[in-house]
């Protein structure tokens, strides 16, 4: 069971990383329409992980910390560019 959870956790973290990279790319391309959808996907993955009460190994914890840091930068960039817009994303 623990191995399945580790695989699932890794899979979810990989998805989060891909979404973060896609959001970053979309920001650099000024393609803001798709960002909200990706942010909703990101929040759903995080919510699912919390709901399933995944335990994180040290390796996974480091991955999560890197993703949080990357997301903080991405969100800051996005919100500063779109400050006059009604679209905002958060780190939830």
N, CA, C and O atoms as a GROMACS GRO file, in nm:
protein
  368
    1UNK      N    1   0.082  -0.120   0.000
    1UNK     CA    2   0.000   0.000   0.000
    1UNK      C    3   0.086   0.126   0.000
    1UNK      O    4   0.058   0.222  -0.072
    2UNK      N    5   0.190   0.123   0.081
    2UNK     CA    6   0.278   0.239   0.088
    2UNK      C    7   0.346   0.266  -0.045
    2UNK      O    8   0.362   0.382  -0.084
    3UNK      N    9   0.386   0.160  -0.116
    3UNK     CA   10   0.447   0.179  -0.247
    3UNK      C   11   0.350   0.241  -0.346
    3UNK      O   12   0.387   0.328  -0.424
    4UNK      N   13   0.224   0.196  -0.342
    4UNK     CA   14   0.123   0.257  -0.428
    4UNK      C   15   0.102   0.404  -0.395
    4UNK      O   16   0.085   0.487  -0.484
    5UNK      N   17   0.104   0.435  -0.266
    5UNK     CA   18   0.089   0.574  -0.225
    5UNK      C   19   0.208   0.657  -0.272
    5UNK      O   20   0.190   0.770  -0.318
    6UNK      N   21   0.328   0.603  -0.260
    6UNK     CA   22   0.446   0.675  -0.307
    6UNK      C   23   0.440   0.700  -0.457
    6UNK      O   24   0.475   0.808  -0.503
    7UNK      N   25   0.394   0.600  -0.533
    7UNK     CA   26   0.380   0.617  -0.678
    7UNK      C   27   0.274   0.722  -0.709
    7UNK      O   28   0.292   0.806  -0.798
    8UNK      N   29   0.164   0.716  -0.637
    8UNK     CA   30   0.057   0.812  -0.658
    8UNK      C   31   0.103   0.954  -0.621
    8UNK      O   32   0.074   1.050  -0.692
    9UNK      N   33   0.174   0.965  -0.511
    9UNK     CA   34   0.226   1.095  -0.469
    9UNK      C   35   0.322   1.150  -0.574
    9UNK      O   36   0.314   1.267  -0.611
   10UNK      N   37   0.411   1.064  -0.621
   10UNK     CA   38   0.506   1.108  -0.725
   10UNK      C   39   0.432   1.151  -0.851
   10UNK      O   40   0.466   1.253  -0.912
   11UNK      N   41   0.332   1.076  -0.889
   11UNK     CA   42   0.252   1.109  -1.006
   11UNK      C   43   0.183   1.245  -0.989
   11UNK      O   44   0.184   1.327  -1.081
   12UNK      N   45   0.125   1.268  -0.873
   12UNK     CA   46   0.057   1.395  -0.847
   12UNK      C   47   0.157   1.511  -0.847
   12UNK      O   48   0.129   1.618  -0.901
   13UNK      N   49   0.272   1.489  -0.788
   13UNK     CA   50   0.375   1.594  -0.786
   13UNK      C   51   0.427   1.623  -0.927
   13UNK      O   52   0.453   1.738  -0.962
   14UNK      N   53   0.441   1.518  -1.006
   14UNK     CA   54   0.482   1.538  -1.146
   14UNK      C   55   0.379   1.620  -1.222
   14UNK      O   56   0.414   1.709  -1.300
   15UNK      N   57   0.250   1.591  -1.199
   15UNK     CA   58   0.144   1.668  -1.263
   15UNK      C   59   0.150   1.815  -1.219
   15UNK      O   60   0.138   1.906  -1.300
   16UNK      N   61   0.170   1.836  -1.090
   16UNK     CA   62   0.180   1.973  -1.039
   16UNK      C   63   0.297   2.048  -1.103
   16UNK      O   64   0.285   2.165  -1.138
   17UNK      N   65   0.409   1.979  -1.118
   17UNK     CA   66   0.525   2.042  -1.181
   17UNK      C   67   0.497   2.076  -1.327
   17UNK      O   68   0.533   2.184  -1.374
   18UNK      N   69   0.433   1.985  -1.399
   18UNK     CA   70   0.399   2.013  -1.539
   18UNK      C   71   0.303   2.132  -1.550
   18UNK      O   72   0.319   2.216  -1.638
   19UNK      N   73   0.204   2.136  -1.462
   19UNK     CA   74   0.110   2.248  -1.463
   19UNK      C   75   0.182   2.379  -1.434
   19UNK      O   76   0.156   2.479  -1.500
   20UNK      N   77   0.271   2.378  -1.336
   20UNK     CA   78   0.347   2.500  -1.304
   20UNK      C   79   0.431   2.545  -1.424
   20UNK      O   80   0.437   2.664  -1.455
   21UNK      N   81   0.493   2.451  -1.489
   21UNK     CA   82   0.572   2.485  -1.608
   21UNK      C   83   0.485   2.539  -1.720
   21UNK      O   84   0.524   2.633  -1.789
   22UNK      N   85   0.366   2.480  -1.737
   22UNK     CA   86   0.275   2.529  -1.840
   22UNK      C   87   0.227   2.670  -1.808
   22UNK      O   88   0.219   2.756  -1.896
   23UNK      N   89   0.194   2.694  -1.682
   23UNK     CA   90   0.150   2.828  -1.641
   23UNK      C   91   0.261   2.930  -1.666
   23UNK      O   92   0.235   3.038  -1.718
   24UNK      N   93   0.383   2.894  -1.630
   24UNK     CA   94   0.496   2.984  -1.652
   24UNK      C   95   0.512   3.015  -1.801
   24UNK      O   96   0.534   3.130  -1.839
   25UNK      N   97   0.501   2.913  -1.884
   25UNK     CA   98   0.512   2.932  -2.029
   25UNK      C   99   0.400   3.021  -2.080
   25UNK      O  100   0.424   3.110  -2.162
   26UNK      N  101   0.279   2.998  -2.034
   26UNK     CA  102   0.166   3.080  -2.078
   26UNK      C  103   0.182   3.226  -2.036
   26UNK      O  104   0.145   3.316  -2.112
   27UNK      N  105   0.236   3.249  -1.919
   27UNK     CA  106   0.261   3.387  -1.875
   27UNK      C  107   0.362   3.453  -1.968
   27UNK      O  108   0.342   3.567  -2.010
   28UNK      N  109   0.469   3.381  -2.001
   28UNK     CA  110   0.571   3.440  -2.088
   28UNK      C  111   0.517   3.466  -2.229
   28UNK      O  112   0.570   3.550  -2.301
   29UNK      N  113   0.412   3.391  -2.268
   29UNK     CA  114   0.351   3.409  -2.400
   29UNK      C  115   0.228   3.501  -2.394
   29UNK      O  116   0.159   3.519  -2.494
   30UNK      N  117   0.203   3.557  -2.278
   30UNK     CA  118   0.086   3.644  -2.257
   30UNK      C  119  -0.044   3.575  -2.293
   30UNK      O  120  -0.136   3.640  -2.345
   31UNK      N  121  -0.055   3.446  -2.266
   31UNK     CA  122  -0.175   3.369  -2.295
   31UNK      C  123  -0.246   3.341  -2.163
   31UNK      O  124  -0.233   3.233  -2.105
   32UNK      N  125  -0.323   3.440  -2.117
   32UNK     CA  126  -0.379   3.435  -1.983
   32UNK      C  127  -0.510   3.358  -1.972
   32UNK      O  128  -0.551   3.322  -1.862
   33UNK      N  129  -0.575   3.333  -2.084
   33UNK     CA  130  -0.704   3.266  -2.079
   33UNK      C  131  -0.693   3.123  -2.026
   33UNK      O  132  -0.784   3.077  -1.957
   34UNK      N  133  -0.586   3.054  -2.056
   34UNK     CA  134  -0.570   2.914  -2.016
   34UNK      C  135  -0.519   2.899  -1.872
   34UNK      O  136  -0.528   2.791  -1.814
   35UNK      N  137  -0.467   3.006  -1.817
   35UNK     CA  138  -0.406   2.998  -1.684
   35UNK      C  139  -0.508   2.965  -1.576
   35UNK      O  140  -0.479   2.886  -1.486
   36UNK      N  141  -0.626   3.023  -1.582
   36UNK     CA  142  -0.727   2.996  -1.479
   36UNK      C  143  -0.765   2.849  -1.477
   36UNK      O  144  -0.781   2.790  -1.370
   37UNK      N  145  -0.779   2.790  -1.594
   37UNK     CA  146  -0.812   2.647  -1.600
   37UNK      C  147  -0.700   2.563  -1.538
   37UNK      O  148  -0.727   2.472  -1.459
   38UNK      N  149  -0.576   2.593  -1.572
   38UNK     CA  150  -0.463   2.519  -1.516
   38UNK      C  151  -0.455   2.538  -1.365
   38UNK      O  152  -0.422   2.445  -1.292
   39UNK      N  153  -0.485   2.658  -1.319
   39UNK     CA  154  -0.482   2.684  -1.175
   39UNK      C  155  -0.589   2.602  -1.104
   39UNK      O  156  -0.565   2.552  -0.994
   40UNK      N  157  -0.706   2.589  -1.164
   40UNK     CA  158  -0.811   2.506  -1.105
   40UNK      C  159  -0.767   2.360  -1.098
   40UNK      O  160  -0.793   2.291  -1.000
   41UNK      N  161  -0.700   2.313  -1.202
   41UNK     CA  162  -0.647   2.176  -1.202
   41UNK      C  163  -0.545   2.159  -1.090
   41UNK      O  164  -0.545   2.058  -1.019
   42UNK      N  165  -0.458   2.257  -1.076
   42UNK     CA  166  -0.355   2.253  -0.972
   42UNK      C  167  -0.418   2.246  -0.834
   42UNK      O  168  -0.377   2.166  -0.750
   43UNK      N  169  -0.517   2.328  -0.810
   43UNK     CA  170  -0.585   2.329  -0.680
   43UNK      C  171  -0.657   2.198  -0.655
   43UNK      O  172  -0.660   2.150  -0.541
   44UNK      N  173  -0.715   2.138  -0.759
   44UNK     CA  174  -0.784   2.009  -0.745
   44UNK      C  175  -0.686   1.900  -0.705
   44UNK      O  176  -0.716   1.819  -0.617
   45UNK      N  177  -0.570   1.897  -0.767
   45UNK     CA  178  -0.469   1.797  -0.733
   45UNK      C  179  -0.426   1.813  -0.588
   45UNK      O  180  -0.416   1.715  -0.514
   46UNK      N  181  -0.400   1.936  -0.547
   46UNK     CA  182  -0.359   1.962  -0.408
   46UNK      C  183  -0.470   1.920  -0.312
   46UNK      O  184  -0.443   1.858  -0.209
   47UNK      N  185  -0.592   1.955  -0.344
   47UNK     CA  186  -0.706   1.917  -0.261
   47UNK      C  187  -0.718   1.765  -0.250
   47UNK      O  188  -0.741   1.712  -0.141
   48UNK      N  189  -0.704   1.696  -0.362
   48UNK     CA  190  -0.710   1.549  -0.361
   48UNK      C  191  -0.601   1.489  -0.274
   48UNK      O  192  -0.625   1.394  -0.200
   49UNK      N  193  -0.483   1.544  -0.283
   49UNK     CA  194  -0.372   1.494  -0.201
   49UNK      C  195  -0.399   1.516  -0.053
   49UNK      O  196  -0.370   1.429   0.029
   50UNK      N  197  -0.455   1.631  -0.020
   50UNK     CA  198  -0.488   1.658   0.120
   50UNK      C  199  -0.600   1.568   0.168
   50UNK      O  200  -0.596   1.517   0.280
   51UNK      N  201  -0.698   1.548   0.083
   51UNK     CA  202  -0.813   1.464   0.117
   51UNK      C  203  -0.770   1.319   0.143
   51UNK      O  204  -0.820   1.254   0.234
   52UNK      N  205  -0.677   1.271   0.062
   52UNK     CA  206  -0.628   1.134   0.078
   52UNK      C  207  -0.523   1.123   0.187
   52UNK      O  208  -0.476   1.014   0.220
   53UNK      N  209  -0.487   1.240   0.242
   53UNK     CA  210  -0.393   1.245   0.354
   53UNK      C  211  -0.260   1.175   0.321
   53UNK      O  212  -0.210   1.094   0.399
   54UNK      N  213  -0.206   1.208   0.205
   54UNK     CA  214  -0.079   1.149   0.162
   54UNK      C  215   0.032   1.187   0.259
   54UNK      O  216   0.042   1.301   0.304
   55UNK      N  217   0.115   1.090   0.290
   55UNK     CA  218   0.235   1.118   0.368
   55UNK      C  219   0.348   1.137   0.269
   55UNK      O  220   0.362   1.062   0.172
   56UNK      N  221   0.428   1.238   0.294
   56UNK     CA  222   0.536   1.271   0.201
   56UNK      C  223   0.670   1.226   0.257
   56UNK      O  224   0.702   1.249   0.373
   57UNK      N  225   0.747   1.160   0.172
   57UNK     CA  226   0.884   1.127   0.209
   57UNK      C  227   0.967   1.255   0.203
   57UNK      O  228   0.918   1.358   0.156
   58UNK      N  229   1.090   1.250   0.249
   58UNK     CA  230   1.176   1.369   0.244
   58UNK      C  231   1.198   1.415   0.100
   58UNK      O  232   1.202   1.535   0.074
   59UNK      N  233   1.212   1.320   0.008
   59UNK     CA  234   1.230   1.356  -0.133
   59UNK      C  235   1.106   1.429  -0.183
   59UNK      O  236   1.117   1.531  -0.251
   60UNK      N  237   0.988   1.377  -0.149
   60UNK     CA  238   0.864   1.443  -0.192
   60UNK      C  239   0.849   1.579  -0.126
   60UNK      O  240   0.800   1.674  -0.188
   61UNK      N  241   0.890   1.589   0.000
   61UNK     CA  242   0.881   1.718   0.069
   61UNK      C  243   0.966   1.823  -0.002
   61UNK      O  244   0.924   1.938  -0.016
   62UNK      N  245   1.084   1.784  -0.046
   62UNK     CA  246   1.170   1.877  -0.120
   62UNK      C  247   1.105   1.917  -0.251
   62UNK      O  248   1.112   2.033  -0.291
   63UNK      N  249   1.042   1.822  -0.318
   63UNK     CA  250   0.971   1.853  -0.443
   63UNK      C  251   0.858   1.952  -0.418
   63UNK      O  252   0.838   2.046  -0.495
   64UNK      N  253   0.785   1.930  -0.311
   64UNK     CA  254   0.675   2.020  -0.277
   64UNK      C  255   0.728   2.160  -0.247
   64UNK      O  256   0.670   2.259  -0.292
   65UNK      N  257   0.835   2.169  -0.172
   65UNK     CA  258   0.893   2.300  -0.141
   65UNK      C  259   0.938   2.373  -0.267
   65UNK      O  260   0.918   2.494  -0.281
   66UNK      N  261   0.998   2.300  -0.360
   66UNK     CA  262   1.039   2.361  -0.488
   66UNK      C  263   0.919   2.408  -0.567
   66UNK      O  264   0.921   2.516  -0.626
   67UNK      N  265   0.812   2.327  -0.569
   67UNK     CA  266   0.692   2.365  -0.641
   67UNK      C  267   0.626   2.488  -0.578
   67UNK      O  268   0.580   2.577  -0.648
   68UNK      N  269   0.623   2.492  -0.446
   68UNK     CA  270   0.566   2.608  -0.378
   68UNK      C  271   0.644   2.734  -0.413
   68UNK      O  272   0.585   2.837  -0.444
   69UNK      N  273   0.775   2.724  -0.408
   69UNK     CA  274   0.858   2.838  -0.442
   69UNK      C  275   0.836   2.882  -0.587
   69UNK      O  276   0.822   3.000  -0.616
   70UNK      N  277   0.833   2.784  -0.678
   70UNK     CA  278   0.811   2.813  -0.819
   70UNK      C  279   0.673   2.876  -0.838
   70UNK      O  280   0.659   2.973  -0.912
   71UNK      N  281   0.573   2.822  -0.771
   71UNK     CA  282   0.438   2.876  -0.784
   71UNK      C  283   0.427   3.017  -0.727
   71UNK      O  284   0.354   3.100  -0.782
   72UNK      N  285   0.497   3.046  -0.619
   72UNK     CA  286   0.494   3.181  -0.563
   72UNK      C  287   0.548   3.281  -0.665
   72UNK      O  288   0.491   3.390  -0.682
   73UNK      N  289   0.656   3.246  -0.732
   73UNK     CA  290   0.714   3.334  -0.834
   73UNK      C  291   0.616   3.350  -0.951
   73UNK      O  292   0.592   3.462  -0.997
   74UNK      N  293   0.561   3.239  -0.997
   74UNK     CA  294   0.468   3.242  -1.110
   74UNK      C  295   0.346   3.327  -1.077
   74UNK      O  296   0.304   3.410  -1.157
   75UNK      N  297   0.289   3.305  -0.960
   75UNK     CA  298   0.169   3.378  -0.921
   75UNK      C  299   0.199   3.526  -0.905
   75UNK      O  300   0.118   3.610  -0.945
   76UNK      N  301   0.312   3.558  -0.849
   76UNK     CA  302   0.351   3.698  -0.834
   76UNK      C  303   0.364   3.765  -0.971
   76UNK      O  304   0.314   3.876  -0.991
   77UNK      N  305   0.430   3.698  -1.064
   77UNK     CA  306   0.445   3.752  -1.199
   77UNK      C  307   0.308   3.769  -1.265
   77UNK      O  308   0.279   3.873  -1.324
   78UNK      N  309   0.226   3.667  -1.254
   78UNK     CA  310   0.094   3.671  -1.316
   78UNK      C  311   0.010   3.784  -1.260
   78UNK      O  312  -0.049   3.862  -1.334
   79UNK      N  313   0.005   3.794  -1.128
   79UNK     CA  314  -0.078   3.896  -1.065
   79UNK      C  315  -0.026   4.036  -1.092
   79UNK      O  316  -0.106   4.130  -1.103
   80UNK      N  317   0.105   4.053  -1.102
   80UNK     CA  318   0.157   4.187  -1.131
   80UNK      C  319   0.124   4.229  -1.274
   80UNK      O  320   0.097   4.346  -1.301
   81UNK      N  321   0.127   4.133  -1.366
   81UNK     CA  322   0.093   4.163  -1.506
   81UNK      C  323  -0.057   4.188  -1.520
   81UNK      O  324  -0.100   4.275  -1.596
   82UNK      N  325  -0.135   4.111  -1.447
   82UNK     CA  326  -0.281   4.120  -1.458
   82UNK      C  327  -0.345   4.201  -1.346
   82UNK      O  328  -0.463   4.183  -1.318
   83UNK      N  329  -0.269   4.290  -1.282
   83UNK     CA  330  -0.320   4.364  -1.167
   83UNK      C  331  -0.447   4.443  -1.201
   83UNK      O  332  -0.532   4.462  -1.114
   84UNK      N  333  -0.460   4.486  -1.322
   84UNK     CA  334  -0.578   4.562  -1.360
   84UNK      C  335  -0.694   4.473  -1.401
   84UNK      O  336  -0.803   4.522  -1.430
   85UNK      N  337  -0.671   4.343  -1.403
   85UNK     CA  338  -0.774   4.248  -1.444
   85UNK      C  339  -0.842   4.190  -1.319
   85UNK      O  340  -0.799   4.215  -1.206
   86UNK      N  341  -0.949   4.115  -1.342
   86UNK     CA  342  -1.020   4.051  -1.231
   86UNK      C  343  -0.972   3.908  -1.207
   86UNK      O  344  -1.025   3.840  -1.119
   87UNK      N  345  -0.873   3.861  -1.283
   87UNK     CA  346  -0.824   3.724  -1.269
   87UNK      C  347  -0.707   3.723  -1.173
   87UNK      O  348  -0.605   3.788  -1.198
   88UNK      N  349  -0.722   3.649  -1.063
   88UNK     CA  350  -0.615   3.631  -0.968
   88UNK      C  351  -0.609   3.484  -0.930
   88UNK      O  352  -0.712   3.417  -0.922
   89UNK      N  353  -0.489   3.434  -0.906
   89UNK     CA  354  -0.474   3.298  -0.859
   89UNK      C  355  -0.405   3.303  -0.725
   89UNK      O  356  -0.335   3.399  -0.692
   90UNK      N  357  -0.425   3.197  -0.647
   90UNK     CA  358  -0.366   3.192  -0.513
   90UNK      C  359  -0.291   3.062  -0.495
   90UNK      O  360  -0.294   2.974  -0.580
   91UNK      N  361  -0.223   3.051  -0.382
   91UNK     CA  362  -0.142   2.934  -0.354
   91UNK      C  363  -0.217   2.824  -0.280
   91UNK      O  364  -0.153   2.738  -0.219
   92UNK      N  365  -0.345   2.820  -0.282
   92UNK     CA  366  -0.423   2.720  -0.208
   92UNK      C  367  -0.404   2.583  -0.265
   92UNK      O  368  -0.461   2.486  -0.215
   0.00000   0.00000   0.00000
